[in-house]
Amino acid sequence: MGSEKKGTTGDLELVFAEPKGFCFGVRRAIAALEESLELHGRVYALGSPIHNPQEVERLLSKGLVIIETPSEMPMGGAVFVRAHGVSDPVMEELRSRNALVVDGTCPFVSKAKEKAALLSREGYTVMILGDEDHPEVKAIRLSSEGPVTVVDPLRLKSFDVEGLNKVGIVSQTTQREEDLSALVSGVSARASETRVFNTICDATSSRQRSVARLAGSVDGIIIIGGKNSANTEKLFEIAKTSGTPTLWIEDEEGLERGWLEDKTRIGIAAGASTPDWLIHRIATRLASAKSAREDGW
Ligand code: SF4
């Protein structure tokens, strides 16, 4: 259950949605990456390590090199696997290059991969609730040996289970419980045997609930996070749909004096890929808002 934290800054009261910022898996992965950067100086990341441009910039300045395929890294180099994880074949390819693997795969993602692989081994057709282009879903899919179908939550009314007997269901970790329930009832009604592992993690939904709660009690809400972050975008949509004036910023440069002018109680929320240092920097900038208003900031 989330809560709120308050802070008064001049004539502005800031109310922070809780939880906010890095989720457990991202915090754990970035800590492992930092440790490895300190140890090795140069670390290769397979894909962008996090959906936050400012955090990526900081990590690049410490020696991170982003690559798209294992073949781009030198033999024996240190390679970071982000929280979304990679498929078993990709992990094998990394090991075949004698890579020192810094595995930041979130344990919740590993669990989804393991359950899908187990279902596959036991003869189930695996059904994954999720976005088929998402790296996590690709990793789950490629870790299963048998047939796999990905069901997009937007297609829950039209997916096909024709001819399937044993169906095993797992979910991308960030999907909604309601959508998983809808998929399970749809499949159970048609397949002769259904087995389900609920692999949803609460990190994104708890942030969404806390923004929804906060939106009704503030004059405006600031969402902090990368414009390339899907979970931050969702927080923005929830806040905006509530009717509360909403501003989505990546850093303090996005703060608008005009937007702040008529507000005294401001809610702050941040996506699961937004680092604490960035939230803190923006709160500090807001702390100067009173004098800034007077100074024409
Ligand atoms: S959202 Fe959940 S599954 Fe994904 S990295 Fe965070 S804690 Fe792990």
Residues whose N, C-alpha, C, O or C-beta is under 5 A from the ligand:
A	BS01	SF4	C23 F24 G25 V26 A83 C106 F108 V109 T173 C201 A203 T204
